[in-house]
Amino acid sequence: MGAFIDNELLRTIALANFGTIPFSKPNGKFLYFQKSEIDQWLIKNKSLSENSIKEKTQNYTLKKIEK
């Protein structure tokens, strides 16, 4: 369990250092993450399911045929 937490912590720090996830560092020492900003970041990087992709493809195709 400890190794898992360490890996996740290191990954989170790396994502913050690369500017991938939003964070603040008010005193220049500790990283702080605002839950609402992380939630928005997660939603922004959402992946579609296979069914959603098929549905969007079918809708796009039908719209092209109708024109």
C-alpha positions in Angstrom: 0.0 0.0 0.0 2.8 2.4 0.8 4.4 2.0 -2.6 1.1 2.7 -4.3 0.7 6.0 -2.4 4.2 7.0 -3.0 3.8 6.4 -6.8 0.6 8.3 -6.9 2.1 11.2 -4.9 5.1 11.3 -7.3 2.8 11.2 -10.3 0.7 14.0 -8.9 3.8 16.2 -8.2 5.1 15.5 -11.7 1.8 16.5 -13.3 1.8 19.7 -11.3 5.4 20.5 -12.2 4.7 20.0 -15.9 1.7 22.3 -15.6 -0.7 19.5 -16.5 -3.0 19.9 -13.5 -3.9 23.2 -11.8 -2.3 23.9 -8.4 -1.2 26.8 -6.3 2.0 27.3 -4.2 1.2 30.3 -2.1 4.3 30.3 0.2 6.6 28.7 -2.4 6.9 25.4 -0.4 3.7 23.2 -0.5 1.4 22.4 -3.4 -2.3 23.0 -2.9 -5.0 21.7 -5.1 -8.5 23.1 -5.3 -11.1 20.4 -5.6 -13.3 22.4 -8.0 -10.3 23.1 -10.3 -9.3 19.4 -10.3 -12.9 18.4 -11.0 -13.0 20.7 -14.0 -9.7 19.4 -15.3 -11.0 15.8 -15.0 -14.1 16.7 -17.0 -12.1 18.6 -19.6 -10.0 15.5 -20.3 -13.0 13.1 -20.5 -12.7 10.1 -22.9 -15.8 8.9 -24.7 -17.0 5.3 -24.4 -17.0 3.1 -27.5 -20.9 3.3 -27.6 -20.7 7.2 -27.4 -18.3 7.3 -30.3 -20.5 4.9 -32.4 -23.5 7.0 -31.7 -21.8 10.3 -32.6 -20.5 8.7 -35.8 -24.0 7.5 -36.8 -25.5 10.9 -36.1 -22.8 12.7 -38.1 -23.2 10.2 -41.0 -27.0 10.7 -41.0 -26.7 14.5 -41.0 -24.3 14.3 -44.0 -26.7 12.0 -45.9 -29.6 14.4 -45.2 -27.8 17.3 -46.8 
